[in-house]
């Protein structure tokens, strides 16, 4: 299992993106967190099997009302999450 940071740019705030990402993560048994960032992006930290990463990313592009301009993926230090949650403190 790897932990990755996924940064999504475009029209991705105020349209239900975090709920969509949490729903998709639940379907794929991914653990982590999603949050809005003050710069207008959405940031995901996720611990998942590398084989699932491409599927997760392609499913994110299908989130309704989102207009995704770019998705950047970076491997980060391994983290352990109990579930997949929405972090609201960054709003």
PDB file with one MODEL, atoms N, CA, C and O in Angstrom:
MODEL        1
ATOM      1  N   UNK A   1       0.841  -1.182   0.000  1.00  0.00           N
ATOM      2  CA  UNK A   1       0.000   0.000   0.000  1.00  0.00           C
ATOM      3  C   UNK A   1       0.883   1.241   0.000  1.00  0.00           C
ATOM      4  O   UNK A   1       1.861   1.331   0.742  1.00  0.00           O
ATOM      5  N   UNK A   2       0.514   2.191  -0.848  1.00  0.00           N
ATOM      6  CA  UNK A   2       1.220   3.465  -0.935  1.00  0.00           C
ATOM      7  C   UNK A   2       0.291   4.587  -0.509  1.00  0.00           C
ATOM      8  O   UNK A   2      -0.929   4.483  -0.631  1.00  0.00           O
ATOM      9  N   UNK A   3       0.884   5.662  -0.008  1.00  0.00           N
ATOM     10  CA  UNK A   3       0.118   6.869   0.270  1.00  0.00           C
ATOM     11  C   UNK A   3       0.481   7.895  -0.792  1.00  0.00           C
ATOM     12  O   UNK A   3       1.657   8.146  -1.058  1.00  0.00           O
ATOM     13  N   UNK A   4      -0.547   8.483  -1.394  1.00  0.00           N
ATOM     14  CA  UNK A   4      -0.336   9.488  -2.434  1.00  0.00           C
ATOM     15  C   UNK A   4      -1.109  10.751  -2.083  1.00  0.00           C
ATOM     16  O   UNK A   4      -2.126  10.715  -1.390  1.00  0.00           O
ATOM     17  N   UNK A   5      -0.593  11.868  -2.583  1.00  0.00           N
ATOM     18  CA  UNK A   5      -1.315  13.131  -2.524  1.00  0.00           C
ATOM     19  C   UNK A   5      -1.805  13.412  -3.938  1.00  0.00           C
ATOM     20  O   UNK A   5      -1.032  13.375  -4.895  1.00  0.00           O
ATOM     21  N   UNK A   6      -3.085  13.692  -4.054  1.00  0.00           N
ATOM     22  CA  UNK A   6      -3.695  13.981  -5.344  1.00  0.00           C
ATOM     23  C   UNK A   6      -4.233  15.406  -5.275  1.00  0.00           C
ATOM     24  O   UNK A   6      -5.063  15.721  -4.422  1.00  0.00           O
ATOM     25  N   UNK A   7      -3.763  16.259  -6.169  1.00  0.00           N
ATOM     26  CA  UNK A   7      -4.198  17.659  -6.219  1.00  0.00           C
ATOM     27  C   UNK A   7      -5.026  17.849  -7.485  1.00  0.00           C
ATOM     28  O   UNK A   7      -4.554  17.597  -8.594  1.00  0.00           O
ATOM     29  N   UNK A   8      -6.267  18.297  -7.303  1.00  0.00           N
ATOM     30  CA  UNK A   8      -7.192  18.455  -8.419  1.00  0.00           C
ATOM     31  C   UNK A   8      -7.459  19.939  -8.625  1.00  0.00           C
ATOM     32  O   UNK A   8      -7.858  20.641  -7.696  1.00  0.00           O
ATOM     33  N   UNK A   9      -7.236  20.411  -9.847  1.00  0.00           N
ATOM     34  CA  UNK A   9      -7.495  21.814 -10.170  1.00  0.00           C
ATOM     35  C   UNK A   9      -8.624  21.912 -11.191  1.00  0.00           C
ATOM     36  O   UNK A   9      -8.908  20.966 -11.926  1.00  0.00           O
ATOM     37  N   UNK A  10      -9.256  23.078 -11.215  1.00  0.00           N
ATOM     38  CA  UNK A  10     -10.379  23.330 -12.103  1.00  0.00           C
ATOM     39  C   UNK A  10     -11.534  23.884 -11.291  1.00  0.00           C
ATOM     40  O   UNK A  10     -11.327  24.500 -10.245  1.00  0.00           O
ATOM     41  N   UNK A  11     -12.761  23.663 -11.777  1.00  0.00           N
ATOM     42  CA  UNK A  11     -13.932  24.041 -10.982  1.00  0.00           C
ATOM     43  C   UNK A  11     -14.277  22.830 -10.125  1.00  0.00           C
ATOM     44  O   UNK A  11     -15.034  21.951 -10.539  1.00  0.00           O
ATOM     45  N   UNK A  12     -13.707  22.801  -8.926  1.00  0.00           N
ATOM     46  CA  UNK A  12     -13.806  21.604  -8.093  1.00  0.00           C
ATOM     47  C   UNK A  12     -14.278  21.896  -6.671  1.00  0.00           C
ATOM     48  O   UNK A  12     -14.378  20.978  -5.857  1.00  0.00           O
ATOM     49  N   UNK A  13     -14.568  23.150  -6.362  1.00  0.00           N
ATOM     50  CA  UNK A  13     -15.086  23.482  -5.034  1.00  0.00           C
ATOM     51  C   UNK A  13     -16.507  24.010  -5.148  1.00  0.00           C
ATOM     52  O   UNK A  13     -16.859  24.688  -6.113  1.00  0.00           O
ATOM     53  N   UNK A  14     -17.323  23.686  -4.138  1.00  0.00           N
ATOM     54  CA  UNK A  14     -18.700  24.155  -4.119  1.00  0.00           C
ATOM     55  C   UNK A  14     -19.623  23.389  -5.041  1.00  0.00           C
ATOM     56  O   UNK A  14     -20.716  23.859  -5.356  1.00  0.00           O
ATOM     57  N   UNK A  15     -19.194  22.204  -5.482  1.00  0.00           N
ATOM     58  CA  UNK A  15     -20.003  21.430  -6.431  1.00  0.00           C
ATOM     59  C   UNK A  15     -20.189  19.973  -5.977  1.00  0.00           C
ATOM     60  O   UNK A  15     -20.669  19.142  -6.748  1.00  0.00           O
ATOM     61  N   UNK A  16     -19.811  19.662  -4.733  1.00  0.00           N
ATOM     62  CA  UNK A  16     -19.972  18.305  -4.219  1.00  0.00           C
ATOM     63  C   UNK A  16     -18.810  17.372  -4.521  1.00  0.00           C
ATOM     64  O   UNK A  16     -18.949  16.153  -4.431  1.00  0.00           O
ATOM     65  N   UNK A  17     -17.675  17.938  -4.876  1.00  0.00           N
ATOM     66  CA  UNK A  17     -16.512  17.117  -5.249  1.00  0.00           C
ATOM     67  C   UNK A  17     -16.038  16.236  -4.101  1.00  0.00           C
ATOM     68  O   UNK A  17     -15.744  15.058  -4.306  1.00  0.00           O
ATOM     69  N   UNK A  18     -15.960  16.796  -2.888  1.00  0.00           N
ATOM     70  CA  UNK A  18     -15.462  15.995  -1.759  1.00  0.00           C
ATOM     71  C   UNK A  18     -16.381  14.807  -1.479  1.00  0.00           C
ATOM     72  O   UNK A  18     -15.906  13.707  -1.198  1.00  0.00           O
ATOM     73  N   UNK A  19     -17.694  15.027  -1.556  1.00  0.00           N
ATOM     74  CA  UNK A  19     -18.630  13.919  -1.344  1.00  0.00           C
ATOM     75  C   UNK A  19     -18.474  12.856  -2.417  1.00  0.00           C
ATOM     76  O   UNK A  19     -18.519  11.661  -2.125  1.00  0.00           O
ATOM     77  N   UNK A  20     -18.292  13.287  -3.655  1.00  0.00           N
ATOM     78  CA  UNK A  20     -18.094  12.345  -4.756  1.00  0.00           C
ATOM     79  C   UNK A  20     -16.832  11.516  -4.526  1.00  0.00           C
ATOM     80  O   UNK A  20     -16.850  10.294  -4.674  1.00  0.00           O
ATOM     81  N   UNK A  21     -15.741  12.186  -4.165  1.00  0.00           N
ATOM     82  CA  UNK A  21     -14.475  11.483  -3.932  1.00  0.00           C
ATOM     83  C   UNK A  21     -14.620  10.484  -2.786  1.00  0.00           C
ATOM     84  O   UNK A  21     -14.133   9.358  -2.879  1.00  0.00           O
ATOM     85  N   UNK A  22     -15.289  10.891  -1.705  1.00  0.00           N
ATOM     86  CA  UNK A  22     -15.488   9.974  -0.572  1.00  0.00           C
ATOM     87  C   UNK A  22     -16.310   8.757  -1.004  1.00  0.00           C
ATOM     88  O   UNK A  22     -16.009   7.632  -0.607  1.00  0.00           O
ATOM     89  N   UNK A  23     -17.331   8.977  -1.803  1.00  0.00           N
ATOM     90  CA  UNK A  23     -18.161   7.875  -2.301  1.00  0.00           C
ATOM     91  C   UNK A  23     -17.329   6.901  -3.149  1.00  0.00           C
ATOM     92  O   UNK A  23     -17.422   5.686  -2.977  1.00  0.00           O
ATOM     93  N   UNK A  24     -16.522   7.442  -4.059  1.00  0.00           N
ATOM     94  CA  UNK A  24     -15.678   6.593  -4.909  1.00  0.00           C
ATOM     95  C   UNK A  24     -14.660   5.819  -4.081  1.00  0.00           C
ATOM     96  O   UNK A  24     -14.412   4.638  -4.328  1.00  0.00           O
ATOM     97  N   UNK A  25     -14.074   6.494  -3.102  1.00  0.00           N
ATOM     98  CA  UNK A  25     -13.094   5.831  -2.236  1.00  0.00           C
ATOM     99  C   UNK A  25     -13.741   4.661  -1.498  1.00  0.00           C
ATOM    100  O   UNK A  25     -13.126   3.607  -1.336  1.00  0.00           O
ATOM    101  N   UNK A  26     -14.972   4.849  -1.054  1.00  0.00           N
ATOM    102  CA  UNK A  26     -15.682   3.768  -0.377  1.00  0.00           C
ATOM    103  C   UNK A  26     -15.899   2.572  -1.284  1.00  0.00           C
ATOM    104  O   UNK A  26     -15.765   1.429  -0.848  1.00  0.00           O
ATOM    105  N   UNK A  27     -16.234   2.825  -2.547  1.00  0.00           N
ATOM    106  CA  UNK A  27     -16.436   1.735  -3.506  1.00  0.00           C
ATOM    107  C   UNK A  27     -15.159   0.931  -3.738  1.00  0.00           C
ATOM    108  O   UNK A  27     -15.207  -0.278  -3.964  1.00  0.00           O
ATOM    109  N   UNK A  28     -14.010   1.621  -3.679  1.00  0.00           N
ATOM    110  CA  UNK A  28     -12.727   0.971  -3.975  1.00  0.00           C
ATOM    111  C   UNK A  28     -11.951   0.575  -2.719  1.00  0.00           C
ATOM    112  O   UNK A  28     -10.813   0.114  -2.805  1.00  0.00           O
ATOM    113  N   UNK A  29     -12.577   0.759  -1.546  1.00  0.00           N
ATOM    114  CA  UNK A  29     -11.944   0.421  -0.270  1.00  0.00           C
ATOM    115  C   UNK A  29     -10.632   1.187  -0.066  1.00  0.00           C
ATOM    116  O   UNK A  29      -9.633   0.625   0.383  1.00  0.00           O
ATOM    117  N   UNK A  30     -10.655   2.474  -0.403  1.00  0.00           N
ATOM    118  CA  UNK A  30      -9.500   3.353  -0.227  1.00  0.00           C
ATOM    119  C   UNK A  30      -9.676   4.110   1.079  1.00  0.00           C
ATOM    120  O   UNK A  30     -10.776   4.552   1.408  1.00  0.00           O
ATOM    121  N   UNK A  31      -8.597   4.253   1.810  1.00  0.00           N
ATOM    122  CA  UNK A  31      -8.623   5.003   3.063  1.00  0.00           C
ATOM    123  C   UNK A  31      -7.855   6.308   2.879  1.00  0.00           C
ATOM    124  O   UNK A  31      -6.862   6.358   2.152  1.00  0.00           O
ATOM    125  N   UNK A  32      -8.329   7.373   3.550  1.00  0.00           N
ATOM    126  CA  UNK A  32      -7.640   8.648   3.438  1.00  0.00           C
ATOM    127  C   UNK A  32      -8.542   9.804   3.788  1.00  0.00           C
ATOM    128  O   UNK A  32      -9.444   9.677   4.615  1.00  0.00           O
ATOM    129  N   UNK A  33      -8.288  10.957   3.139  1.00  0.00           N
ATOM    130  CA  UNK A  33      -9.060  12.160   3.422  1.00  0.00           C
ATOM    131  C   UNK A  33      -9.068  13.065   2.197  1.00  0.00           C
ATOM    132  O   UNK A  33      -8.185  12.996   1.342  1.00  0.00           O
ATOM    133  N   UNK A  34     -10.083  13.909   2.137  1.00  0.00           N
ATOM    134  CA  UNK A  34     -10.209  14.876   1.047  1.00  0.00           C
ATOM    135  C   UNK A  34     -10.568  16.223   1.658  1.00  0.00           C
ATOM    136  O   UNK A  34     -11.338  16.292   2.616  1.00  0.00           O
ATOM    137  N   UNK A  35     -10.006  17.298   1.099  1.00  0.00           N
ATOM    138  CA  UNK A  35     -10.283  18.627   1.638  1.00  0.00           C
ATOM    139  C   UNK A  35     -10.212  19.687   0.547  1.00  0.00           C
ATOM    140  O   UNK A  35      -9.509  19.529  -0.451  1.00  0.00           O
ATOM    141  N   UNK A  36     -10.956  20.771   0.756  1.00  0.00           N
ATOM    142  CA  UNK A  36     -10.799  21.958  -0.072  1.00  0.00           C
ATOM    143  C   UNK A  36      -9.579  22.713   0.430  1.00  0.00           C
ATOM    144  O   UNK A  36      -9.327  22.763   1.634  1.00  0.00           O
ATOM    145  N   UNK A  37      -8.826  23.297  -0.488  1.00  0.00           N
ATOM    146  CA  UNK A  37      -7.645  24.082  -0.145  1.00  0.00           C
ATOM    147  C   UNK A  37      -7.939  25.538  -0.519  1.00  0.00           C
ATOM    148  O   UNK A  37      -8.593  25.784  -1.532  1.00  0.00           O
ATOM    149  N   UNK A  38      -7.470  26.507   0.276  1.00  0.00           N
ATOM    150  CA  UNK A  38      -7.778  27.912  -0.009  1.00  0.00           C
ATOM    151  C   UNK A  38      -7.407  28.385  -1.419  1.00  0.00           C
ATOM    152  O   UNK A  38      -7.977  29.367  -1.895  1.00  0.00           O
ATOM    153  N   UNK A  39      -6.478  27.721  -2.093  1.00  0.00           N
ATOM    154  CA  UNK A  39      -6.104  28.146  -3.453  1.00  0.00           C
ATOM    155  C   UNK A  39      -7.108  27.696  -4.519  1.00  0.00           C
ATOM    156  O   UNK A  39      -6.884  27.907  -5.711  1.00  0.00           O
ATOM    157  N   UNK A  40      -8.230  27.067  -4.085  1.00  0.00           N
ATOM    158  CA  UNK A  40      -9.270  26.656  -5.024  1.00  0.00           C
ATOM    159  C   UNK A  40      -9.163  25.220  -5.503  1.00  0.00           C
ATOM    160  O   UNK A  40      -9.993  24.764  -6.290  1.00  0.00           O
ATOM    161  N   UNK A  41      -8.152  24.507  -5.038  1.00  0.00           N
ATOM    162  CA  UNK A  41      -7.980  23.109  -5.435  1.00  0.00           C
ATOM    163  C   UNK A  41      -8.617  22.179  -4.410  1.00  0.00           C
ATOM    164  O   UNK A  41      -9.023  22.604  -3.328  1.00  0.00           O
ATOM    165  N   UNK A  42      -8.694  20.920  -4.768  1.00  0.00           N
ATOM    166  CA  UNK A  42      -9.090  19.866  -3.839  1.00  0.00           C
ATOM    167  C   UNK A  42      -7.882  18.966  -3.659  1.00  0.00           C
ATOM    168  O   UNK A  42      -7.223  18.593  -4.629  1.00  0.00           O
ATOM    169  N   UNK A  43      -7.596  18.619  -2.410  1.00  0.00           N
ATOM    170  CA  UNK A  43      -6.438  17.783  -2.079  1.00  0.00           C
ATOM    171  C   UNK A  43      -6.929  16.484  -1.459  1.00  0.00           C
ATOM    172  O   UNK A  43      -7.761  16.479  -0.553  1.00  0.00           O
ATOM    173  N   UNK A  44      -6.392  15.388  -1.970  1.00  0.00           N
ATOM    174  CA  UNK A  44      -6.711  14.060  -1.451  1.00  0.00           C
ATOM    175  C   UNK A  44      -5.424  13.437  -0.938  1.00  0.00           C
ATOM    176  O   UNK A  44      -4.401  13.465  -1.623  1.00  0.00           O
ATOM    177  N   UNK A  45      -5.467  12.881   0.252  1.00  0.00           N
ATOM    178  CA  UNK A  45      -4.414  11.998   0.743  1.00  0.00           C
ATOM    179  C   UNK A  45      -5.050  10.625   0.807  1.00  0.00           C
ATOM    180  O   UNK A  45      -6.080  10.448   1.457  1.00  0.00           O
ATOM    181  N   UNK A  46      -4.453   9.657   0.144  1.00  0.00           N
ATOM    182  CA  UNK A  46      -5.070   8.336   0.071  1.00  0.00           C
ATOM    183  C   UNK A  46      -4.027   7.244   0.196  1.00  0.00           C
ATOM    184  O   UNK A  46      -2.954   7.313  -0.402  1.00  0.00           O
ATOM    185  N   UNK A  47      -4.362   6.237   0.985  1.00  0.00           N
ATOM    186  CA  UNK A  47      -3.536   5.048   1.089  1.00  0.00           C
ATOM    187  C   UNK A  47      -4.264   3.946   0.335  1.00  0.00           C
ATOM    188  O   UNK A  47      -5.388   3.574   0.669  1.00  0.00           O
ATOM    189  N   UNK A  48      -3.585   3.430  -0.703  1.00  0.00           N
ATOM    190  CA  UNK A  48      -4.251   2.476  -1.582  1.00  0.00           C
ATOM    191  C   UNK A  48      -3.238   1.599  -2.293  1.00  0.00           C
ATOM    192  O   UNK A  48      -2.043   1.891  -2.327  1.00  0.00           O
ATOM    193  N   UNK A  49      -3.741   0.532  -2.849  1.00  0.00           N
ATOM    194  CA  UNK A  49      -2.930  -0.355  -3.673  1.00  0.00           C
ATOM    195  C   UNK A  49      -2.627   0.375  -4.977  1.00  0.00           C
ATOM    196  O   UNK A  49      -3.542   0.926  -5.590  1.00  0.00           O
ATOM    197  N   UNK A  50      -1.372   0.397  -5.418  1.00  0.00           N
ATOM    198  CA  UNK A  50      -1.031   1.111  -6.653  1.00  0.00           C
ATOM    199  C   UNK A  50      -1.846   0.671  -7.869  1.00  0.00           C
ATOM    200  O   UNK A  50      -2.049   1.458  -8.795  1.00  0.00           O
ATOM    201  N   UNK A  51      -2.307  -0.561  -7.875  1.00  0.00           N
ATOM    202  CA  UNK A  51      -3.102  -1.072  -8.991  1.00  0.00           C
ATOM    203  C   UNK A  51      -4.443  -0.337  -9.088  1.00  0.00           C
ATOM    204  O   UNK A  51      -4.996  -0.203 -10.180  1.00  0.00           O
ATOM    205  N   UNK A  52      -4.961   0.133  -7.968  1.00  0.00           N
ATOM    206  CA  UNK A  52      -6.264   0.800  -7.929  1.00  0.00           C
ATOM    207  C   UNK A  52      -6.157   2.282  -8.288  1.00  0.00           C
ATOM    208  O   UNK A  52      -7.162   2.896  -8.647  1.00  0.00           O
ATOM    209  N   UNK A  53      -4.970   2.866  -8.200  1.00  0.00           N
ATOM    210  CA  UNK A  53      -4.809   4.308  -8.393  1.00  0.00           C
ATOM    211  C   UNK A  53      -5.377   4.788  -9.731  1.00  0.00           C
ATOM    212  O   UNK A  53      -6.132   5.760  -9.756  1.00  0.00           O
ATOM    213  N   UNK A  54      -5.035   4.139 -10.826  1.00  0.00           N
ATOM    214  CA  UNK A  54      -5.528   4.574 -12.140  1.00  0.00           C
ATOM    215  C   UNK A  54      -7.051   4.526 -12.216  1.00  0.00           C
ATOM    216  O   UNK A  54      -7.674   5.426 -12.778  1.00  0.00           O
ATOM    217  N   UNK A  55      -7.645   3.488 -11.657  1.00  0.00           N
ATOM    218  CA  UNK A  55      -9.108   3.373 -11.660  1.00  0.00           C
ATOM    219  C   UNK A  55      -9.725   4.506 -10.843  1.00  0.00           C
ATOM    220  O   UNK A  55     -10.704   5.118 -11.273  1.00  0.00           O
ATOM    221  N   UNK A  56      -9.161   4.789  -9.672  1.00  0.00           N
ATOM    222  CA  UNK A  56      -9.650   5.868  -8.814  1.00  0.00           C
ATOM    223  C   UNK A  56      -9.596   7.203  -9.563  1.00  0.00           C
ATOM    224  O   UNK A  56     -10.569   7.958  -9.554  1.00  0.00           O
ATOM    225  N   UNK A  57      -8.477   7.491 -10.202  1.00  0.00           N
ATOM    226  CA  UNK A  57      -8.323   8.748 -10.938  1.00  0.00           C
ATOM    227  C   UNK A  57      -9.348   8.844 -12.066  1.00  0.00           C
ATOM    228  O   UNK A  57      -9.971   9.891 -12.242  1.00  0.00           O
ATOM    229  N   UNK A  58      -9.528   7.778 -12.824  1.00  0.00           N
ATOM    230  CA  UNK A  58     -10.493   7.834 -13.932  1.00  0.00           C
ATOM    231  C   UNK A  58     -11.911   8.030 -13.410  1.00  0.00           C
ATOM    232  O   UNK A  58     -12.719   8.696 -14.058  1.00  0.00           O
ATOM    233  N   UNK A  59     -12.224   7.465 -12.256  1.00  0.00           N
ATOM    234  CA  UNK A  59     -13.549   7.650 -11.671  1.00  0.00           C
ATOM    235  C   UNK A  59     -13.742   9.083 -11.170  1.00  0.00           C
ATOM    236  O   UNK A  59     -14.846   9.619 -11.251  1.00  0.00           O
ATOM    237  N   UNK A  60     -12.681   9.705 -10.656  1.00  0.00           N
ATOM    238  CA  UNK A  60     -12.771  11.094 -10.194  1.00  0.00           C
ATOM    239  C   UNK A  60     -13.176  12.012 -11.347  1.00  0.00           C
ATOM    240  O   UNK A  60     -13.954  12.946 -11.152  1.00  0.00           O
ATOM    241  N   UNK A  61     -12.657  11.753 -12.540  1.00  0.00           N
ATOM    242  CA  UNK A  61     -13.026  12.567 -13.707  1.00  0.00           C
ATOM    243  C   UNK A  61     -14.527  12.512 -13.982  1.00  0.00           C
ATOM    244  O   UNK A  61     -15.057  13.396 -14.655  1.00  0.00           O
ATOM    245  N   UNK A  62     -15.219  11.500 -13.478  1.00  0.00           N
ATOM    246  CA  UNK A  62     -16.653  11.374 -13.694  1.00  0.00           C
ATOM    247  C   UNK A  62     -17.515  12.044 -12.643  1.00  0.00           C
ATOM    248  O   UNK A  62     -18.739  11.936 -12.704  1.00  0.00           O
ATOM    249  N   UNK A  63     -16.917  12.732 -11.680  1.00  0.00           N
ATOM    250  CA  UNK A  63     -17.719  13.408 -10.654  1.00  0.00           C
ATOM    251  C   UNK A  63     -18.613  14.465 -11.304  1.00  0.00           C
ATOM    252  O   UNK A  63     -18.131  15.302 -12.067  1.00  0.00           O
ATOM    253  N   UNK A  64     -19.915  14.427 -11.004  1.00  0.00           N
ATOM    254  CA  UNK A  64     -20.845  15.368 -11.626  1.00  0.00           C
ATOM    255  C   UNK A  64     -20.511  16.820 -11.278  1.00  0.00           C
ATOM    256  O   UNK A  64     -20.046  17.108 -10.175  1.00  0.00           O
ATOM    257  N   UNK A  65     -20.746  17.710 -12.201  1.00  0.00           N
ATOM    258  CA  UNK A  65     -20.589  19.162 -12.077  1.00  0.00           C
ATOM    259  C   UNK A  65     -19.144  19.625 -11.952  1.00  0.00           C
ATOM    260  O   UNK A  65     -18.896  20.830 -11.974  1.00  0.00           O
ATOM    261  N   UNK A  66     -18.195  18.729 -11.823  1.00  0.00           N
ATOM    262  CA  UNK A  66     -16.786  19.130 -11.744  1.00  0.00           C
ATOM    263  C   UNK A  66     -16.244  19.370 -13.150  1.00  0.00           C
ATOM    264  O   UNK A  66     -16.541  18.625 -14.083  1.00  0.00           O
ATOM    265  N   UNK A  67     -15.452  20.413 -13.280  1.00  0.00           N
ATOM    266  CA  UNK A  67     -14.709  20.665 -14.515  1.00  0.00           C
ATOM    267  C   UNK A  67     -13.232  20.583 -14.152  1.00  0.00           C
ATOM    268  O   UNK A  67     -12.625  21.576 -13.750  1.00  0.00           O
ATOM    269  N   UNK A  68     -12.669  19.407 -14.296  1.00  0.00           N
ATOM    270  CA  UNK A  68     -11.296  19.157 -13.869  1.00  0.00           C
ATOM    271  C   UNK A  68     -10.333  19.611 -14.954  1.00  0.00           C
ATOM    272  O   UNK A  68     -10.422  19.185 -16.105  1.00  0.00           O
ATOM    273  N   UNK A  69      -9.418  20.477 -14.568  1.00  0.00           N
ATOM    274  CA  UNK A  69      -8.386  20.956 -15.486  1.00  0.00           C
ATOM    275  C   UNK A  69      -7.157  20.051 -15.424  1.00  0.00           C
ATOM    276  O   UNK A  69      -6.563  19.732 -16.454  1.00  0.00           O
ATOM    277  N   UNK A  70      -6.777  19.637 -14.208  1.00  0.00           N
ATOM    278  CA  UNK A  70      -5.566  18.832 -14.061  1.00  0.00           C
ATOM    279  C   UNK A  70      -5.633  18.038 -12.768  1.00  0.00           C
ATOM    280  O   UNK A  70      -6.266  18.455 -11.798  1.00  0.00           O
ATOM    281  N   UNK A  71      -4.971  16.891 -12.770  1.00  0.00           N
ATOM    282  CA  UNK A  71      -4.788  16.092 -11.562  1.00  0.00           C
ATOM    283  C   UNK A  71      -3.306  15.776 -11.447  1.00  0.00           C
ATOM    284  O   UNK A  71      -2.712  15.183 -12.347  1.00  0.00           O
ATOM    285  N   UNK A  72      -2.713  16.183 -10.316  1.00  0.00           N
ATOM    286  CA  UNK A  72      -1.309  15.893 -10.041  1.00  0.00           C
ATOM    287  C   UNK A  72      -1.240  14.850  -8.934  1.00  0.00           C
ATOM    288  O   UNK A  72      -1.949  14.946  -7.932  1.00  0.00           O
ATOM    289  N   UNK A  73      -0.390  13.863  -9.121  1.00  0.00           N
ATOM    290  CA  UNK A  73      -0.242  12.785  -8.143  1.00  0.00           C
ATOM    291  C   UNK A  73       1.199  12.757  -7.668  1.00  0.00           C
ATOM    292  O   UNK A  73       2.130  12.741  -8.473  1.00  0.00           O
ATOM    293  N   UNK A  74       1.376  12.751  -6.342  1.00  0.00           N
ATOM    294  CA  UNK A  74       2.711  12.671  -5.748  1.00  0.00           C
ATOM    295  C   UNK A  74       2.706  11.601  -4.674  1.00  0.00           C
ATOM    296  O   UNK A  74       1.772  11.522  -3.876  1.00  0.00           O
ATOM    297  N   UNK A  75       3.737  10.785  -4.648  1.00  0.00           N
ATOM    298  CA  UNK A  75       3.886   9.822  -3.566  1.00  0.00           C
ATOM    299  C   UNK A  75       4.396  10.577  -2.343  1.00  0.00           C
ATOM    300  O   UNK A  75       5.312  11.393  -2.451  1.00  0.00           O
ATOM    301  N   UNK A  76       3.809  10.309  -1.190  1.00  0.00           N
ATOM    302  CA  UNK A  76       4.193  10.970   0.053  1.00  0.00           C
ATOM    303  C   UNK A  76       4.509   9.915   1.106  1.00  0.00           C
ATOM    304  O   UNK A  76       4.325   8.718   0.885  1.00  0.00           O
ATOM    305  N   UNK A  77       4.983  10.381   2.244  1.00  0.00           N
ATOM    306  CA  UNK A  77       5.303   9.471   3.341  1.00  0.00           C
ATOM    307  C   UNK A  77       4.069   8.653   3.708  1.00  0.00           C
ATOM    308  O   UNK A  77       2.957   9.179   3.762  1.00  0.00           O
ATOM    309  N   UNK A  78       4.275   7.383   3.954  1.00  0.00           N
ATOM    310  CA  UNK A  78       3.175   6.467   4.251  1.00  0.00           C
ATOM    311  C   UNK A  78       2.386   6.930   5.475  1.00  0.00           C
ATOM    312  O   UNK A  78       2.960   7.329   6.488  1.00  0.00           O
ATOM    313  N   UNK A  79       1.057   6.867   5.356  1.00  0.00           N
ATOM    314  CA  UNK A  79       0.164   7.218   6.463  1.00  0.00           C
ATOM    315  C   UNK A  79      -0.865   6.119   6.621  1.00  0.00           C
ATOM    316  O   UNK A  79      -1.181   5.395   5.676  1.00  0.00           O
ATOM    317  N   UNK A  80      -1.378   6.009   7.824  1.00  0.00           N
ATOM    318  CA  UNK A  80      -2.430   5.040   8.111  1.00  0.00           C
ATOM    319  C   UNK A  80      -3.718   5.800   8.413  1.00  0.00           C
ATOM    320  O   UNK A  80      -3.739   6.690   9.263  1.00  0.00           O
ATOM    321  N   UNK A  81      -4.774   5.445   7.721  1.00  0.00           N
ATOM    322  CA  UNK A  81      -6.093   6.039   7.933  1.00  0.00           C
ATOM    323  C   UNK A  81      -7.055   4.918   8.303  1.00  0.00           C
ATOM    324  O   UNK A  81      -6.926   3.796   7.812  1.00  0.00           O
ATOM    325  N   UNK A  82      -8.021   5.222   9.172  1.00  0.00           N
ATOM    326  CA  UNK A  82      -9.021   4.229   9.566  1.00  0.00           C
ATOM    327  C   UNK A  82     -10.162   4.132   8.564  1.00  0.00           C
ATOM    328  O   UNK A  82     -10.804   3.089   8.442  1.00  0.00           O
ATOM    329  N   UNK A  83     -10.410   5.221   7.850  1.00  0.00           N
ATOM    330  CA  UNK A  83     -11.520   5.279   6.900  1.00  0.00           C
ATOM    331  C   UNK A  83     -11.203   6.360   5.871  1.00  0.00           C
ATOM    332  O   UNK A  83     -10.053   6.781   5.752  1.00  0.00           O
ATOM    333  N   UNK A  84     -12.195   6.804   5.138  1.00  0.00           N
ATOM    334  CA  UNK A  84     -12.004   7.916   4.208  1.00  0.00           C
ATOM    335  C   UNK A  84     -12.925   9.030   4.664  1.00  0.00           C
ATOM    336  O   UNK A  84     -14.139   8.844   4.738  1.00  0.00           O
ATOM    337  N   UNK A  85     -12.355  10.190   4.971  1.00  0.00           N
ATOM    338  CA  UNK A  85     -13.156  11.262   5.546  1.00  0.00           C
ATOM    339  C   UNK A  85     -12.985  12.577   4.798  1.00  0.00           C
ATOM    340  O   UNK A  85     -11.997  12.810   4.102  1.00  0.00           O
ATOM    341  N   UNK A  86     -13.989  13.421   4.973  1.00  0.00           N
ATOM    342  CA  UNK A  86     -13.944  14.780   4.449  1.00  0.00           C
ATOM    343  C   UNK A  86     -13.421  15.672   5.564  1.00  0.00           C
ATOM    344  O   UNK A  86     -13.958  15.677   6.672  1.00  0.00           O
ATOM    345  N   UNK A  87     -12.372  16.424   5.265  1.00  0.00           N
ATOM    346  CA  UNK A  87     -11.817  17.377   6.224  1.00  0.00           C
ATOM    347  C   UNK A  87     -12.409  18.742   5.895  1.00  0.00           C
ATOM    348  O   UNK A  87     -12.242  19.248   4.786  1.00  0.00           O
ATOM    349  N   UNK A  88     -13.090  19.324   6.848  1.00  0.00           N
ATOM    350  CA  UNK A  88     -13.768  20.596   6.605  1.00  0.00           C
ATOM    351  C   UNK A  88     -12.977  21.792   7.122  1.00  0.00           C
ATOM    352  O   UNK A  88     -13.333  22.929   6.813  1.00  0.00           O
ATOM    353  N   UNK A  89     -11.928  21.577   7.888  1.00  0.00           N
ATOM    354  CA  UNK A  89     -11.166  22.672   8.504  1.00  0.00           C
ATOM    355  C   UNK A  89     -10.497  23.575   7.483  1.00  0.00           C
ATOM    356  O   UNK A  89     -10.222  24.735   7.790  1.00  0.00           O
ATOM    357  N   UNK A  90     -10.225  23.088   6.282  1.00  0.00           N
ATOM    358  CA  UNK A  90      -9.535  23.890   5.268  1.00  0.00           C
ATOM    359  C   UNK A  90     -10.490  24.799   4.501  1.00  0.00           C
ATOM    360  O   UNK A  90     -10.049  25.576   3.655  1.00  0.00           O
ATOM    361  N   UNK A  91     -11.805  24.715   4.784  1.00  0.00           N
ATOM    362  CA  UNK A  91     -12.786  25.561   4.076  1.00  0.00           C
ATOM    363  C   UNK A  91     -12.570  27.023   4.386  1.00  0.00           C
ATOM    364  O   UNK A  91     -13.301  27.875   3.881  1.00  0.00           O
TER     365      UNK A  91
ENDMDL
END
